[in-house]
Each structure stands twice: as C-alpha cells, then as structure tokens.
Amino acid sequence: MAADTAVAASPEETLEALLREAEALKQRLEEERQKLNDVTLSSVAERLEPLNIPNLKMRRVLKGHQSKVLCCDWSPDKRHLVSSSQDGKLIIWDAFSNTKELTIAMASTWVMACAYAP
C-alpha cells in the first residue's frame, strides 16, 4: 500500500498517493470487467428454452391497505400473511378467512419490507 512507503510524508502527500493508488485499482478492476464482458445478454438468452409458467388463478383479494403493497410474507404456519404498504401500515391477515387479525401503524411510511422470523 502507498501509505506504508510514505511514513514520513505529509498528510497531503499521503492522501495524493492513496488517491493515485485508488485510481489505479479502479482502472485494473475496469480492465478485468471488460475481459469478462465478451457476450451480450440477448445472445446468451437465445439458447435458452422459454419458461413454462403455470396458469395462476386469483384465490383471494385482501382489502385493507390504502396504498401500494410493497412486500408480504407467509408465516411458518402457512395460515397467516403479513403485508407492508406505502400507507405506513403492517397488516397481519388470516388467509383462510380473508380477515385482518392485526393492523400496526408504523412511525414512518418508509417501511419497504416485512417478514416473519423463523
């Protein structure tokens, strides 16, 4: 590392040396990336078989959030579901009966994810 060789150097000189070393490392990293960038995604995808997507049917509509639902997660018992939304609420649902079991108002609307702990 450049800082090891410049023990008696001023902080400004050390900073300059470290910045040069960082730029050299960035350049080497970009060169390595370019070596691996030898095919396009579309040319690789041409060789793949299309996915067989099963027919999906809507089973239930859970109404309760006032804004976009950002995340949901099934509980380990496979009966309950938790969902988070841009309205700032977490809702725990009973998926069998279509009912809300608990609504939790969050301190912020920036709740982007939710999950059950195992």
N, C-alpha and C positions, 0 to 999 in steps of 0.2 A: 504494500500500500504506500502511497506517496507520503503520507504523514510520518511513516517510520523513518524515512530517509531525511526528512527535514525537521529534526528535533529542535535545532537551534534557530529555525526560521521564524519570522514574524507571523502573527495570525493571518495577516493579509496574504502573505506568500503561501502559507499552508492552505488557505481557502482556495487560492488560484490553482494550486497543484491538485487539490481534490476535485475541483470543477473540471479541470482538464482530464483527470482520470475518469470521472463520471461520463464525460462526453465520449471518451474512447471506448468505454464499456457499452454505452448506448449504441455506438457505431458497430461494434462487434456483434451485439445482440441483433441488430437490424440485418447484418450480413448473414447470420445464421438463420434468421427467419426467411430471408429471400432464398436460401438454399432449399428450404423445405416447401416453398411456395411454387411447386412445379406443375400443378394441375389445378383446374378450376372445379368448383363445386358442381357445376352443371355437367361437366364431363364425367365425373365420378358417379353422379346420380343417374346418368343414362343407363348404367349397367345394373341398376337395382330393380327388383320387381316391385310393382305397386303394392302397398299395404292393403290387406283385406280388412276393411273396417266393418265391424258388425253393425247391424241395424240397432240404433239406440232409440228407446222409447221413453218419453217423459212419464214418470210414475207419480210424482207429487210436485206440487208447487208450494213452496213455503213462503208465505207472505208475512212480512214484518219489517224489513229494512226500508228506509226512506231514500236510499241512495245505492250506488253500485256496491255489490258484494265483491270483496277483494280476495277472500280466502275462506275455505271451510275445511273441516277435518272430522273424520269419523272417530267416535270413542272406541276404546277396546271392546266394549260390549256390543258393538255394531248396531245399537239401537238409537244412540244419541249422536247428534251432529252439532258442532259449534261453527258459527259463521261470524265474520267480521266485515264491516262495511264502512264506506266513506261517511256515513251518518254518525260515526263515532260510537257505535254500539256493537257489543258482542251478544249474540243470541245463542242459547243452548236449546236445541229442538229435540222433541221426541219424534223421530222419523216415522214410527209406526202409526201414531195417531195424528200426525200433522200439527202438533201443538207446540207453542213456545213454553219451555219449562222455566227459563230464566233469561232476563234481559239485563245486561250490565252496561251502564253508560260509562264510557271511558273519559278520562280527563282531556283527551285530545282526539281530533278526528284523524290523526296520522297513524292509526292502527292499520298496518298493512297486512298483518298475518295473524293467524291463531292456530293453536294445536293443542291436543291433549298430551299430557306427559304420560309415558308408559307406566 
